């Protein structure tokens, strides 16, 4: 039985370096029969500040994972050359913000 395509909310982290904070979220998702998967961040994540950095790694089977729709309304879309591919993903703010802004430290599963 093939895994069910899904949206998956992984873990969220908050980094503080030199007085700046940067949010990062990561997880794993399976693509559907067409090779697409939508990742939905938790509502508590709040908006991430651009520019954003995306990291994708296809886990099984090997394929070329890519972002086909960037983060908007808490979601982004991943596509692979083949269907039913497990992809590890991470989206993070490229630059930090002053630490006076409140951020959610962890996402939910």
Secondary structure, DSSP 8 states (H G I E B T S, - for coil): ----------EEEEEEETTEEEEEEEEEEE--TTSEEEEE--GGG----SSEEEEEEEEES----EEEEEEETTEEEEE-SSSS-EEEEEEEESS-EETTS---S----
